[in-house]
């Protein structure tokens, strides 16, 4: 089991998800802002990319970014 401040989640396939954001702010992931914004805009504008798949990916990022966790950034010296 995972103990401590982490709140693991289970995906619909029954797999355990433990989000780790390295070098990005969780809010950027949640809102597809910052470094995520250009990539999502590019995929959204690409005619070869299925828009429904992009939307599913966006929703997955939002879900994972909303999982409670522990910020190591606050402990950095």
Secondary structure, DSSP 8 states (H G I E B T S, - for coil): ---SS---EE-TTS-EE----SSS-HHHHHHT-THHHHHHHHHHH-TTS-HHHHHHHHHHHHHHHTS----SGGG--
